[in-house]
Amino acid sequence: MSATQADIVLFRNEQREFSGQCVDELGEPIDITSTVFASSAKSQAGDAAVIAEAAFTKDTPSLGVFSFIWDGDDFDGYGSAFSETRLSYDMKIDNDTILYGQIILKPGVTA
């Protein structure tokens, strides 16, 4: 399985939700009931220290449907709250990296 690169823009005072579906080569849903999902953000790729983790939900496991949320509040205390900060992240399914890139963390937006 090859990994895809995708960057995520996240404001410090927001939650970003993403969803997906696991399918096989023919496009048929894969049951994810026993599948392990994980995604962590680090200062740079390869670092051991995890700064934040995405929260995963198996929405319809038998049909392979899942969602995950990055919460800007989880990055409190990292970098400057008033300037853009970049971190590395990856997403793994059963320990295989399928997605990686940067989280572009922006200052919070006020009303």
All heavy atoms as an XYZ file, in Angstrom:
841
protein
N       0.859     -1.173      0.000
C       0.000      0.000      0.000
C       0.900      1.229      0.000
O       1.811      1.342      0.792
C      -0.884     -0.030      1.243
C      -1.805      1.135      1.352
S      -2.844      1.154      2.852
C      -3.481     -0.489      2.935
N       0.636      2.145     -0.902
C       1.436      3.367     -0.934
C       0.718      4.489     -0.181
O      -0.503      4.542     -0.149
C       1.721      3.790     -2.374
O       0.523      4.132     -3.030
N       1.505      5.352      0.409
C       0.963      6.464      1.198
C       0.741      7.674      0.297
O       1.451      7.891     -0.676
C       1.913      6.818      2.326
N      -0.261      8.455      0.639
C      -0.614      9.676     -0.079
C      -0.237     10.880      0.774
O      -0.444     10.872      1.981
C      -2.132      9.708     -0.368
O      -2.476      8.566     -1.141
C      -2.535     10.966     -1.106
N       0.291     11.911      0.127
C       0.625     13.134      0.849
C      -0.536     14.106      0.766
O      -1.088     14.347     -0.314
C       1.865     13.798      0.274
C       2.265     15.039      1.050
C       3.562     15.664      0.570
O       4.196     15.166     -0.343
N       3.941     16.757      1.210
N      -0.909     14.673      1.911
C      -1.975     15.669      1.972
C      -1.737     16.566      3.179
O      -1.537     16.075      4.282
C      -3.341     14.999      2.081
N      -1.743     17.863      2.961
C      -1.586     18.821      4.051
C      -2.949     19.214      4.607
O      -3.947     19.226      3.875
C      -0.839     20.062      3.572
C       0.609     19.759      3.199
O       1.146     18.731      3.654
O       1.195     20.538      2.444
N      -2.978     19.522      5.887
C      -4.215     19.899      6.576
C      -4.027     21.289      7.163
O      -3.051     21.541      7.877
C      -4.536     18.905      7.710
C      -4.786     17.502      7.130
C      -5.712     19.392      8.539
C      -4.887     16.422      8.192
N      -4.958     22.194      6.880
C      -4.955     23.524      7.498
C      -5.921     23.477      8.674
O      -7.069     23.044      8.530
C      -5.371     24.623      6.491
C      -5.473     25.971      7.184
C      -4.395     24.674      5.329
N      -5.447     23.904      9.832
C      -6.244     23.840     11.051
C      -6.055     25.125     11.849
O      -4.927     25.537     12.115
C      -5.788     22.633     11.895
C      -6.451     22.413     13.235
C      -7.925     22.045     13.057
C      -5.724     21.311     14.001
N      -7.150     25.765     12.198
C      -7.089     26.923     13.092
C      -7.081     26.412     14.531
O      -7.689     25.395     14.843
C      -8.272     27.864     12.855
C      -8.177     28.618     11.564
C      -8.769     28.122     10.412
C      -7.474     29.815     11.495
C      -8.664     28.807      9.213
C      -7.364     30.501     10.306
C      -7.968     30.003      9.160
N      -6.394     27.143     15.397
C      -6.241     26.711     16.786
C      -7.569     26.583     17.528
O      -7.663     25.835     18.487
C      -5.324     27.670     17.547
C      -3.867     27.506     17.152
C      -2.971     28.382     18.028
N      -1.578     28.228     17.671
C      -0.760     27.347     18.239
N      -1.207     26.557     19.178
N       0.493     27.256     17.851
N      -8.586     27.302     17.113
C      -9.859     27.246     17.827
C     -10.942     26.529     17.012
O     -12.116     26.832     17.120
C     -10.318     28.647     18.223
C     -10.556     29.546     17.027
O     -10.095     29.275     15.922
N     -11.281     30.633     17.247
N     -10.550     25.544     16.209
C     -11.542     24.802     15.438
C     -11.277     23.307     15.531
O     -10.213     22.866     15.933
C     -11.544     25.214     13.963
C     -10.438     24.585     13.149
C     -10.590     24.748     11.641
O     -11.711     24.785     11.131
O      -9.550     24.823     10.983
N     -12.288     22.566     15.122
C     -12.154     21.132     14.923
C     -12.387     20.871     13.443
O     -13.328     21.413     12.863
C     -13.186     20.347     15.723
C     -12.954     20.370     17.209
C     -13.950     19.493     17.945
O     -15.023     19.176     17.452
N     -13.594     19.101     19.152
N     -11.515     20.063     12.831
C     -11.672     19.678     11.426
C     -11.990     18.198     11.383
O     -11.245     17.375     11.895
C     -10.389     19.922     10.627
C      -9.981     21.351     10.445
C     -10.719     22.131      9.355
N     -10.944     21.445      8.116
C     -10.159     21.497      7.035
N      -9.052     22.206      7.061
N     -10.481     20.855      5.948
N     -13.121     17.871     10.772
C     -13.527     16.474     10.653
C     -13.365     16.014      9.217
O     -13.693     16.733      8.275
C     -14.974     16.280     11.090
C     -15.405     14.830     11.051
C     -16.768     14.574     11.655
O     -17.433     15.543     12.074
O     -17.168     13.411     11.705
N     -12.854     14.811      9.072
C     -12.666     14.180      7.771
C     -13.317     12.811      7.822
O     -13.445     12.220      8.889
C     -11.174     14.009      7.462
C     -10.406     15.298      7.476
C      -9.845     15.774      8.649
C     -10.258     16.048      6.320
C      -9.137     16.963      8.667
C      -9.563     17.243      6.332
C      -8.998     17.704      7.508
N     -13.726     12.306      6.677
C     -14.304     10.970      6.644
C     -13.744     10.195      5.461
O     -13.201     10.779      4.515
C     -15.830     11.044      6.566
O     -16.224     11.701      5.386
N     -13.848      8.896      5.550
C     -13.342      8.048      4.482
C     -14.003      6.693      4.518
O     -14.795      6.377      5.405
N     -13.657      5.895      3.522
C     -14.173      4.536      3.450
C     -13.060      3.620      2.954
O     -12.358      3.950      1.991
C     -15.371      4.453      2.502
C     -15.974      3.064      2.436
C     -17.165      2.990      1.503
O     -17.282      3.768      0.557
N     -18.060      2.045      1.768
N     -12.896      2.505      3.617
C     -11.923      1.500      3.195
C     -12.591      0.572      2.187
O     -13.647     -0.001      2.474
C     -11.428      0.702      4.395
S     -10.449      1.664      5.549
N     -11.989      0.470      1.013
C     -12.521     -0.405     -0.044
C     -11.377     -1.244     -0.620
O     -10.212     -0.882     -0.523
C     -13.197      0.407     -1.177
C     -14.419      1.149     -0.653
C     -12.225      1.379     -1.810
N     -11.744     -2.350     -1.248
C     -10.735     -3.193     -1.879
C     -10.471     -2.729     -3.310
O     -10.990     -1.693     -3.740
C     -11.139     -4.672     -1.822
C     -12.419     -4.987     -2.595
O     -12.835     -4.194     -3.474
O     -13.008     -6.054     -2.327
N      -9.668     -3.497     -4.044
C      -9.287     -3.126     -5.408
C     -10.474     -2.989     -6.351
O     -10.414     -2.286     -7.363
C      -8.311     -4.164     -5.995
C      -7.014     -4.310     -5.246
C      -7.150     -5.229     -4.025
O      -8.075     -6.074     -3.951
O      -6.326     -5.091     -3.110
N     -11.583     -3.677     -6.032
C     -12.784     -3.618     -6.874
C     -13.770     -2.550     -6.410
O     -14.841     -2.401     -6.990
C     -13.473     -4.990     -6.892
C     -12.618     -6.142     -7.413
C     -13.357     -7.467     -7.254
C     -12.230     -5.896     -8.861
N     -13.405     -1.840     -5.348
C     -14.280     -0.790     -4.831
C     -15.317     -1.293     -3.841
O     -16.213     -0.553     -3.447
N     -15.176     -2.540     -3.418
C     -16.109     -3.112     -2.447
C     -15.679     -2.731     -1.034
O     -14.483     -2.712     -0.720
C     -16.151     -4.641     -2.576
C     -16.690     -5.120     -3.913
C     -18.136     -4.737     -4.128
O     -18.941     -4.848     -3.175
O     -18.460     -4.295     -5.257
N     -16.643     -2.431     -0.148
C     -16.311     -2.040      1.227
C     -15.556     -3.139      1.971
O     -15.806     -4.327      1.765
C     -17.670     -1.804      1.882
C     -18.626     -1.626      0.768
C     -18.087     -2.414     -0.387
N     -14.633     -2.725      2.827
C     -13.884     -3.632      3.692
C     -14.381     -3.437      5.121
O     -14.451     -2.312      5.611
C     -12.376     -3.327      3.631
C     -11.841     -3.554      2.220
C     -11.615     -4.165      4.648
C     -10.407     -3.103      2.034
N     -14.730     -4.529      5.781
C     -15.169     -4.464      7.178
C     -13.985     -4.012      8.043
O     -12.925     -4.622      8.020
C     -15.659     -5.833      7.634
C     -16.337     -5.794      8.990
O     -15.957     -4.951      9.841
O     -17.242     -6.603      9.220
N     -14.170     -2.939      8.801
C     -13.092     -2.377      9.624
C     -13.329     -2.578     11.123
O     -12.712     -1.919     11.951
C     -12.882     -0.871      9.329
C     -14.180     -0.072      9.592
C     -12.370     -0.671      7.912
C     -14.004      1.427      9.555
N     -14.205     -3.522     11.458
C     -14.550     -3.734     12.864
C     -13.315     -3.935     13.737
O     -13.212     -3.374     14.822
C     -15.509     -4.935     13.005
O     -16.693     -4.660     12.232
C     -15.893     -5.172     14.446
N     -12.345     -4.708     13.270
C     -11.156     -4.976     14.089
C      -9.930     -4.183     13.632
O      -8.820     -4.427     14.106
C     -10.837     -6.474     14.070
O     -10.581     -6.895     12.753
N     -10.130     -3.220     12.762
C      -9.032     -2.402     12.236
C      -8.605     -1.349     13.261
O      -9.439     -0.770     13.947
C      -9.464     -1.719     10.928
O      -9.861     -2.728      9.997
C      -8.358     -0.894     10.325
N      -7.297     -1.100     13.341
C      -6.764     -0.095     14.256
C      -6.346      1.133     13.451
O      -5.542      1.037     12.530
C      -5.545     -0.647     15.040
C      -4.945      0.431     15.924
C      -5.949     -1.864     15.846
N      -6.918      2.280     13.801
C      -6.593      3.563     13.171
C      -5.766      4.396     14.141
O      -6.020      4.385     15.343
C      -7.859      4.348     12.839
C      -8.700      3.749     11.765
C      -9.675      2.807     12.063
C      -8.527      4.122     10.448
C     -10.457      2.257     11.062
C      -9.304      3.582      9.440
C     -10.270      2.644      9.759
N      -4.805      5.149     13.619
C      -4.015      6.056     14.461
C      -3.479      7.194     13.605
O      -3.143      6.998     12.440
C      -2.860      5.318     15.113
N      -3.413      8.375     14.177
C      -2.811      9.515     13.505
C      -2.233     10.439     14.563
O      -2.923     10.803     15.516
C      -3.840     10.262     12.658
O      -3.204     11.232     11.857
N      -0.971     10.803     14.387
C      -0.319     11.664     15.366
C       0.436     12.791     14.679
O       0.883     12.647     13.539
C       0.639     10.850     16.243
O       1.646     10.251     15.459
N       0.547     13.907     15.393
C       1.291     15.069     14.912
C       2.550     15.211     15.753
O       2.519     15.033     16.978
C       0.444     16.334     15.028
N       3.655     15.532     15.071
C       4.946     15.692     15.727
C       5.630     16.933     15.171
O       5.261     17.418     14.100
C       5.820     14.467     15.465
C       5.172     13.184     15.962
C       5.973     11.973     15.577
C       5.280     10.721     16.099
N       6.036      9.510     15.837
N       6.629     17.441     15.885
C       7.354     18.625     15.415
C       7.909     18.413     14.017
O       7.845     19.287     13.165
C       8.505     18.977     16.362
O       8.016     19.451     17.573
N       8.455     17.239     13.779
C       8.944     16.895     12.449
C       8.862     15.385     12.282
O       8.823     14.653     13.264
C      10.363     17.399     12.220
C      11.383     16.865     13.191
C      12.740     17.507     12.993
O      12.910     18.412     12.185
N      13.727     17.051     13.730
N       8.813     14.928     11.046
C       8.712     13.503     10.768
C       9.849     12.754     11.450
O      10.993     13.197     11.445
C       8.745     13.273      9.264
N       9.522     11.648     12.067
C      10.532     10.837     12.727
C      10.717     11.130     14.202
O      11.354     10.345     14.908
N      10.195     12.249     14.691
C      10.297     12.559     16.117
C       9.541     11.515     16.934
O       8.528     10.973     16.491
C       9.698     13.934     16.437
C      10.676     15.061     16.220
O      11.816     14.797     15.811
O      10.280     16.218     16.455
N      10.021     11.268     18.135
C       9.344     10.326     19.018
C       8.210     11.004     19.799
O       7.202     10.375     20.100
C      10.334      9.706     19.987
N       8.366     12.291     20.097
C       7.392     12.998     20.932
C       6.140     13.364     20.132
O       6.207     14.080     19.141
C       8.019     14.254     21.512
N       5.010     12.860     20.589
C       3.724     13.159     19.957
C       3.140     14.412     20.601
O       3.059     14.523     21.819
C       2.748     11.969     20.119
C       1.362     12.335     19.635
C       3.286     10.749     19.393
N       2.717     15.368     19.753
C       2.144     16.622     20.239
C       0.630     16.513     20.361
O       0.021     17.005     21.298
C       2.548     17.790     19.320
C       4.064     17.967     19.417
C       1.808     19.064     19.677
C       4.660     18.795     18.330
N       0.000     15.846     19.387
C      -1.454     15.676     19.400
C      -1.814     14.454     18.569
O      -1.032     14.010     17.723
C      -2.149     16.915     18.838
N      -3.004     13.922     18.829
C      -3.500     12.772     18.072
C      -4.917     13.048     17.593
O      -5.685     13.721     18.276
C      -3.497     11.518     18.939
C      -2.110     11.076     19.354
C      -2.114      9.837     20.232
O      -2.832      9.846     21.247
O      -1.414      8.895     19.871
N      -5.239     12.531     16.417
C      -6.593     12.649     15.898
C      -7.486     11.634     16.603
O      -7.027     10.571     17.022
C      -6.610     12.406     14.386
N      -8.761     11.966     16.724
C      -9.746     11.056     17.315
C     -10.508     10.363     16.186
O     -11.049     11.027     15.302
C     -10.717     11.836     18.191
N     -10.536      9.036     16.209
C     -11.184      8.248     15.160
C     -12.502      7.669     15.636
O     -12.647      7.307     16.794
C     -10.280      7.089     14.724
C      -9.177      7.515     13.812
C      -7.994      7.984     14.327
C      -9.336      7.454     12.439
C      -6.966      8.390     13.490
C      -8.313      7.855     11.597
C      -7.129      8.323     12.124
N     -13.452      7.549     14.693
C     -14.729      6.894     14.939
C     -14.998      5.954     13.778
O     -14.838      6.336     12.616
C     -15.882      7.924     15.031
O     -15.590      8.856     16.063
C     -17.203      7.255     15.304
N     -15.406      4.736     14.081
C     -15.837      3.792     13.048
C     -17.342      3.986     12.900
O     -18.128      3.464     13.674
C     -15.484      2.363     13.443
C     -13.983      2.135     13.542
C     -13.676      0.747     14.060
C     -12.186      0.580     14.276
N     -11.864     -0.724     14.890
N     -17.740      4.775     11.910
C     -19.141      5.167     11.756
C     -20.030      3.996     11.321
O     -21.087      3.785     11.895
C     -19.250      6.321     10.758
C     -18.468      7.536     11.215
O     -18.705      8.004     12.336
O     -17.611      8.010     10.453
N     -19.628      3.270     10.314
C     -20.333      2.078      9.843
C     -19.266      1.028      9.535
O     -18.844      0.874      8.382
C     -21.188      2.369      8.591
O     -21.954      3.558      8.805
C     -22.132      1.219      8.284
N     -18.788      0.322     10.560
C     -17.658     -0.582     10.382
C     -17.839     -1.636      9.290
O     -16.907     -1.919      8.543
C     -17.502     -1.241     11.755
C     -18.172     -0.338     12.709
C     -19.271      0.344     11.937
N     -19.027     -2.208      9.190
C     -19.240     -3.267      8.195
C     -19.105     -2.754      6.768
O     -18.825     -3.522      5.849
C     -20.610     -3.920      8.395
O     -21.634     -2.956      8.200
N     -19.279     -1.449      6.572
C     -19.146     -0.848      5.242
C     -17.835     -0.071      5.096
O     -17.636      0.641      4.114
C     -20.331      0.068      4.944
C     -21.695     -0.616      4.866
C     -22.805      0.410      4.650
C     -21.706     -1.669      3.773
N     -16.972     -0.161      6.099
C     -15.661      0.474      6.015
C     -15.656      1.973      6.219
O     -14.664      2.643      5.941
N     -16.742      2.544      6.730
C     -16.865      3.998      6.859
C     -16.316      4.452      8.222
O     -16.689      3.915      9.266
C     -18.329      4.452      6.698
C     -18.458      5.962      6.869
C     -18.866      4.021      5.331
N     -15.435      5.456      8.167
C     -14.826      5.985      9.383
C     -14.710      7.496      9.267
O     -14.836      8.073      8.197
C     -13.439      5.370      9.621
C     -12.424      5.750      8.576
C     -11.579      6.827      8.769
C     -12.329      5.036      7.394
C     -10.641      7.189      7.801
C     -11.399      5.374      6.419
C     -10.555      6.451      6.624
N     -14.463      8.143     10.399
C     -14.200      9.585     10.407
C     -13.123      9.857     11.452
O     -12.874      9.039     12.333
C     -15.465     10.389     10.706
O     -16.005     10.030     11.948
N     -12.466     11.001     11.304
C     -11.483     11.402     12.303
C     -11.484     12.912     12.426
O     -11.841     13.625     11.500
C     -10.085     10.843     12.016
C      -9.455     11.285     10.726
C      -8.479     12.272     10.712
C      -9.813     10.692      9.532
C      -7.879     12.660      9.524
C      -9.215     11.066      8.337
C      -8.254     12.056      8.330
N     -11.113     13.382     13.614
C     -11.152     14.810     13.942
C      -9.792     15.249     14.477
O      -9.210     14.598     15.346
C     -12.225     15.109     15.007
C     -13.623     14.813     14.454
C     -12.126     16.552     15.493
C     -14.726     14.952     15.479
N      -9.302     16.370     13.944
C      -8.166     17.078     14.530
C      -8.750     18.259     15.289
O      -9.560     19.010     14.744
C      -7.204     17.579     13.458
C      -6.328     16.514     12.918
C      -6.458     15.871     11.724
C      -5.183     15.946     13.546
N      -5.467     14.939     11.569
C      -4.662     14.978     12.677
C      -4.539     16.173     14.757
C      -3.528     14.226     12.981
C      -3.412     15.424     15.064
C      -2.918     14.460     14.180
N      -8.371     18.424     16.534
C      -8.880     19.502     17.380
C      -7.757     20.504     17.641
O      -6.728     20.159     18.227
C      -9.381     18.919     18.696
C     -10.116     19.917     19.559
O      -9.944     21.149     19.357
O     -10.875     19.487     20.440
N      -7.959     21.750     17.203
C      -6.954     22.790     17.377
C      -6.564     23.021     18.826
O      -5.422     23.383     19.126
N      -7.494     22.786     19.753
C      -7.193     22.960     21.183
C      -6.112     21.989     21.665
O      -5.436     22.242     22.645
C      -8.452     22.768     22.028
C      -9.410     23.940     21.937
O      -8.972     25.046     21.525
O     -10.599     23.763     22.264
N      -5.960     20.860     20.965
C      -4.952     19.879     21.358
C      -3.526     20.393     21.163
O      -2.569     19.780     21.633
C      -5.126     18.574     20.568
C      -6.384     17.829     20.967
O      -6.953     18.122     22.034
O      -6.806     16.938     20.203
N      -3.377     21.511     20.448
C      -2.058     22.068     20.174
C      -1.714     23.251     21.080
O      -0.728     23.938     20.858
C      -1.958     22.490     18.699
C      -2.094     21.325     17.758
C      -3.335     20.975     17.242
C      -0.987     20.582     17.389
C      -3.462     19.899     16.383
C      -1.105     19.510     16.531
C      -2.343     19.159     16.029
N      -2.551     23.488     22.107
C      -2.259     24.553     23.071
C      -0.850     24.353     23.623
O      -0.453     23.247     23.959
C      -3.257     24.543     24.227
C      -4.570     25.204     23.869
O      -4.668     25.757     22.762
O      -5.508     25.137     24.683
N      -0.105     25.419     23.718
C       1.234     25.337     24.263
C       2.299     24.964     23.247
O       3.482     24.952     23.569
N       1.899     24.669     22.009
C       2.897     24.348     20.990
C       3.058     25.530     20.043
O       2.073     26.009     19.482
C       2.509     23.104     20.189
C       3.544     22.768     19.147
C       4.716     22.130     19.494
C       3.378     23.162     17.829
C       5.699     21.862     18.562
C       4.361     22.898     16.882
C       5.504     22.248     17.255
O       6.470     21.996     16.333
N       4.263     26.005     19.856
C       4.511     27.127     18.951
C       3.873     28.410     19.449
O       3.391     28.495     20.574
N       3.845     29.404     18.589
C       3.248     30.691     18.934
C       1.765     30.676     18.594
O       1.381     30.291     17.493
C       3.929     31.818     18.157
O       3.207     33.022     18.328
N       0.949     31.128     19.538
C      -0.495     31.191     19.306
C      -0.859     32.281     18.300
O      -1.981     32.336     17.818
C      -1.222     31.444     20.621
N       0.109     33.146     17.949
C      -0.183     34.293     17.096
C       0.431     34.197     15.706
O       0.338     35.132     14.922
C       0.284     35.574     17.779
C      -0.334     35.748     19.141
C       0.410     35.518     20.285
C      -1.665     36.095     19.276
C      -0.153     35.651     21.541
C      -2.250     36.229     20.520
C      -1.498     36.007     21.666
N       1.078     33.091     15.405
C       1.654     32.927     14.063
C       1.460     31.492     13.581
O       1.218     30.580     14.374
C       3.141     33.296     14.058
O       3.862     32.425     14.898
N       1.579     31.323     12.287
C       1.418     30.018     11.674
C       2.558     29.088     12.098
O       3.714     29.489     12.154
C       1.398     30.184     10.154
C       1.151     28.919      9.390
C       1.043     29.183      7.898
O       0.034     29.779      7.473
O       1.971     28.794      7.175
N       2.218     27.856     12.398
C       3.185     26.838     12.805
C       2.922     25.580     11.982
O       1.781     25.266     11.675
C       3.011     26.505     14.306
O       3.158     27.696     15.068
C       4.001     25.478     14.776
N       3.972     24.876     11.625
C       3.829     23.644     10.843
C       4.336     22.447     11.633
O       5.343     22.535     12.325
C       4.575     23.761      9.523
C       3.943     24.783      8.607
C       4.750     24.993      7.338
N       4.139     26.027      6.533
C       3.397     25.798      5.456
N       3.212     24.584      5.020
N       2.858     26.800      4.800
N       3.609     21.350     11.500
C       3.970     20.091     12.140
C       3.853     18.982     11.101
O       3.162     19.141     10.097
C       3.009     19.767     13.289
C       2.809     20.803     14.366
C       1.573     21.622     14.103
C       2.702     20.127     15.697
N       4.481     17.866     11.372
C       4.336     16.689     10.521
C       3.295     15.762     11.137
O       3.150     15.695     12.362
C       5.658     15.934     10.411
O       6.600     16.702      9.724
N       2.571     15.033     10.293
C       1.617     14.041     10.792
C       1.630     12.835      9.856
O       2.080     12.902      8.706
C       0.195     14.616     10.898
C      -0.561     14.577      9.600
C      -1.420     13.521      9.321
C      -0.393     15.559      8.634
C      -2.091     13.457      8.106
C      -1.059     15.509      7.436
C      -1.910     14.453      7.171
O      -2.568     14.379      5.973
N       1.140     11.738     10.371
C       0.857     10.588      9.526
C      -0.399      9.906     10.044
O      -0.831     10.127     11.164
C       2.035      9.613      9.445
C       2.425      9.002     10.775
O       1.663      9.130     11.757
O       3.493      8.390     10.846
N      -1.010      9.117      9.170
C      -2.198      8.348      9.522
C      -1.910      6.905      9.169
O      -1.439      6.613      8.070
C      -3.411      8.851      8.753
C      -4.678      8.093      9.059
S      -6.071      8.851      8.192
C      -7.045      7.400      7.881
N      -2.171      6.029     10.131
C      -1.894      4.610      9.929
C      -3.157      3.784     10.101
O      -3.986      4.093     10.957
C      -0.832      4.131     10.918
C       0.498      4.816     10.720
C       1.531      4.331     11.695
C       2.847      5.058     11.421
N       3.947      4.517     12.176
N      -3.257      2.760      9.277
C      -4.305      1.759      9.417
C      -3.584      0.437      9.629
O      -2.798      0.010      8.777
C      -5.230      1.699      8.183
C      -5.993      3.017      8.035
C      -6.196      0.525      8.292
C      -6.918      3.075      6.839
N      -3.845     -0.185     10.767
C      -3.151     -1.425     11.143
C      -1.647     -1.294     10.966
O      -0.981     -2.161     10.424
C      -3.692     -2.616     10.350
C      -5.069     -3.052     10.844
O      -5.417     -2.747     11.994
O      -5.780     -3.710     10.067
N      -1.106     -0.186     11.403
C       0.332      0.104     11.416
C       0.942      0.389     10.042
O       2.144      0.540      9.923
C       1.100     -1.015     12.119
C       2.006     -0.478     13.203
O       1.901      0.673     13.593
N       2.891     -1.317     13.666
N       0.140      0.442      8.980
C       0.624      0.833      7.652
C       0.300      2.305      7.425
O      -0.868      2.701      7.544
C      -0.042      0.006      6.537
C       0.411     -1.437      6.541
O       1.591     -1.693      6.858
O      -0.421     -2.309      6.224
N       1.298      3.114      7.099
C       1.062      4.528      6.828
C       0.345      4.667      5.494
O       0.803      4.168      4.476
C       2.390      5.305      6.795
O       3.038      5.165      8.056
C       2.155      6.784      6.503
N      -0.820      5.335      5.518
C      -1.576      5.553      4.273
C      -1.646      7.028      3.891
O      -1.953      7.365      2.761
C      -2.999      4.967      4.361
C      -3.821      5.675      5.438
C      -2.965      3.468      4.589
C      -5.290      5.561      5.229
N      -1.392      7.904      4.858
C      -1.509      9.340      4.621
C      -0.446     10.045      5.458
O      -0.171      9.641      6.588
C      -2.905      9.802      5.048
C      -3.398     11.176      4.647
C      -3.528     11.299      3.132
C      -4.751     11.449      5.289
N       0.166     11.088      4.890
C       1.156     11.856      5.630
C       1.205     13.270      5.061
O       0.711     13.534      3.977
C       2.542     11.203      5.555
C       3.154     11.281      4.179
C       4.049     12.291      3.855
C       2.821     10.364      3.195
C       4.595     12.384      2.575
C       3.363     10.433      1.927
C       4.246     11.445      1.619
O       4.769     11.535      0.368
N       1.799     14.168      5.812
C       1.938     15.545      5.342
C       2.190     16.486      6.496
O       2.728     16.102      7.531
N       1.768     17.725      6.297
C       1.935     18.756      7.320
C       0.575     19.210      7.829
O      -0.391     19.277      7.071
C       2.643     19.967      6.751
C       4.076     19.743      6.411
C       4.761     21.033      6.011
O       4.122     22.037      5.694
N       6.076     21.024      6.023
N       0.547     19.510      9.109
C      -0.591     20.250      9.665
C      -0.118     21.696      9.722
O       0.912     21.995     10.336
C      -0.986     19.746     11.051
C      -1.561     18.332     10.950
C      -1.988     20.715     11.699
C      -1.944     17.732     12.273
N      -0.833     22.544      9.045
C      -0.523     23.981      9.035
C      -1.449     24.608     10.075
O      -2.644     24.779      9.847
C      -0.721     24.578      7.642
C       0.163     23.812      6.642
C      -0.398     26.071      7.636
C      -0.211     24.031      5.200
N      -0.887     24.878     11.238
C      -1.639     25.372     12.382
C      -1.657     26.889     12.358
O      -0.603     27.534     12.397
C      -0.994     24.843     13.662
C      -1.713     25.040     14.968
C      -3.084     24.369     14.947
C      -0.873     24.480     16.103
N      -2.839     27.465     12.253
C      -2.989     28.917     12.133
C      -3.575     29.497     13.416
O      -4.263     28.799     14.154
C      -3.904     29.240     10.954
C      -3.298     28.831      9.625
C      -4.155     29.303      8.471
C      -3.486     29.083      7.159
N      -2.598     30.173      6.775
N      -3.310     30.784     13.678
C      -3.908     31.421     14.846
C      -5.435     31.300     14.805
O      -6.026     31.234     13.728
C      -3.472     32.876     14.736
C      -2.262     32.846     13.866
C      -2.479     31.713     12.911
N      -6.051     31.276     15.963
C      -7.498     31.171     16.023
C      -8.189     32.380     15.429
O      -7.664     33.493     15.446
N      -9.367     32.137     14.889
C     -10.179     33.203     14.314
C     -11.151     33.705     15.361
O     -11.746     32.914     16.095
C     -10.960     32.662     13.089
C     -11.864     33.729     12.515
C     -10.008     32.152     12.032
N     -11.298     35.011     15.475
C     -12.239     35.575     16.430
C     -13.470     36.086     15.694
O     -13.409     36.454     14.527
C     -11.607     36.726     17.225
O     -11.150     37.725     16.300
C     -10.439     36.224     18.046
N     -14.569     36.116     16.411
C     -15.844     36.559     15.808
C     -15.951     38.054     15.815
O     -15.361     38.757     16.550
C     -17.008     35.966     16.565
